[in-house]
Amino acid sequence: MNLEQYLVGIESCSDGKVELPKINRTVSLLTAEFGVYDNFPIFLKSSLEKSIEFFMQHQNYELNGLPNNDSFSFIYTPGTVIGRVKQIIWENPPHYYTNNEIKHFEKQKKFNIQVMLWPYQAGEIVTLGKRMENTTWERALALVISDIGRWALAKNISLCLPQSCGWKYLTKDGPRTLGELSRIVYFEPAKSKP
């Protein structure tokens, strides 16, 4: 799936729930179709400075503390989402990865920035801000994913959404299949530079 299709999908997906018998869980449609869930990573081929600039210039974000040499945190000011941006230090793939998983892992190693998104946890609301009214945490995460994805498209910044495979496409046990891996979103414009 390409980035534009994915963004249109999460922007237009309803906030309903669906039962997934293969994994014996009820999840949001955003999770079932697009993998939007807690600890959602976004990989970028960019610089930390460009990333800081995006979050400082966008009205819906504020930095949470001062950036350091390799990372910074942010708050989605409408509420519900926090994030951390850091430089990626890649290691070897886990020993249990299949050849197909290793190919994707190697492809993802060219990305040097990771944005990790979380919904607020219960005790964090007082210190971090507010929750969005009448909005699920999955929808709030999708709004942030969309903002970052639209920025990457506009600025020609390479991006990968390694967990963009919806849960309904996953097998219960075992390695990820080629079908699951084919749903990973990559955006790689020719002019992308860190």
N, C-alpha and C positions, 0 to 999 in steps of 0.2 A: 504494500500500500504506500502511496506517496504522501508527502507531508500535507499537501493541500486537501486531499481526500480525507485524511485523518482529522485535520482541524475542522472541516465541514461536518464530519461525522460526530465529533464530540460537542460541537456547538449546537447541532440540531437534535442530538439524542435526548430522549425524554428521561426524566428522573425516576422512572419506575424501578421496580425490583423484578428479579427473575430467579426461579429455582434452577440450580445446576445439579442434576442428579449424579453426574459423573464424579463430582467432588463433594456431594452431599451438603451444599450450602445455598443460601439465598443471598444474592448480591445485587448491587445496582446494575442497571443496564449499561452504564458507563464502564463499570468493571467487566461485565460479561462480554461486551462488544469490543472495548478499546483498552482494557487493562488498567484503567485509572483507579489507583488504590494508594494507600499509605506507603511511604518510602518510594515515591515515583521518581526515577532518575531521568535526567535529560543530559545527553552528552553534546558538547559544542566543540567546534574547532575555532577557537577565538583567543582572545587575551583576557586576563582577569580585569584589566582596565576597561575594555569594551563592555564587559559584563556589568561592572560597577556603574558605568555610564548609563546603561539601559535602566537599571533599577533606581538610579538617582534621578533620571529625567522623566520617568513614567510616574504619573500622578497616583497610581494605585499601589506604589511600593515605597517603603522607607527602609534604610539600612538599620539593622539592629546591632548597635555598637560600631566600632571602627574596624574597617578592613585591615587585615594583616598581610604579610607577604604572599600568602598562598590561598587565602580564603576570606569569605565574609558571609554574614547572615542577613536575611531580610524578612520583613513582615509584609503580607498582602494587606493593605490598609482597610479594604472593605470588610476584612475579617476572615477567620477560619484557617488560613494557610500561613505557614512559615517555611522558610527555605534556607539552604546553605549552598554557596557556590565555592568550589575549590578546584585547585589544579589536581589533575589525576596523575597518580603514580601507578603505572600498570605493572603487573607481575605476570607470572605464567598462568595459563588457564588451569582450572581445577583438574585433577587427574581423571575424574570421571566423565569429562566432556567427550562427546562423540566427535568424529571428524567434522561433521556439519556445524556443530556448536563451536568448535575451534576456529573454523573459517569466519564465523560471525565475530568471535572474540578478537581475532586478528584484525578484522576490518574495523572494529570499534577502537582499536588501540591508536588510531590516528587522531582521535579526539582527545583534547588536552584539558577540557574544563567539564566538570560535572555539576549540575544543578540538582539538588535533592529536595523534593517537596514532601511536606507532612501536613496533615490537618492538626489543628491544636488538640492537645490532650486535655482532659478534664481540668487538671490543676493549673494549666498554663493560661487560662483565659484571663485571670486577674492581672498577671504580669505582662502578657503579650498583646492584649487587645480584646477585640470583640469577635463574636460569631456573626456571620451573615444571617439575617432574618430570613426565614422561609427558604433556605437553601441547604441542600445536603452538602456534606463535606466533600463528596465525590464531585459534585457540580463546582464547588469552589476550587478544587484542584484542577478541574477541566478549564476553568476560566484562566488560571495562571498558565497552564500548559499552552492554551491558545495564545495568550499574550506573548509568551516566549517564542512559540512557533511562528507567529505572524512577524515578529521582530526579525527572526532568522531569515524568513522569506524576503522581507523588505531589504535587509542589509546583506543578503547573499552569504550568510554564515552557515557553514556545514553543521548539521544537527543529526542526532540519532536518538530515538526513543526505544531503548532496549527492552522495555516491558510493555510495548504497545500491542502485544497479542492479547486479545480478549480472553478471559478465562474460559468462555464456552468452547474455545478452540483447543484448549490444553488437554492432554491426556492425563489420567489420574496419576500414574506412576511412570517412571522411566525418563529417558532423555527427551528433549524437545524434538519434535518431528520436523521434517522439511516444511510442511504446511504451517506449523507454528512459527518457525523461523522466518518464513516468507512474509509474515505479517509485521515484522519489525520495520519501523519507519526509519528511512534514511533520507536526508536531504543533502545533496552534495553538488552545489553549484560549482562551475569551473573556476570562478574567480575567488573562491573562499580562501582567505588568508587569516592567520592568527593575529 
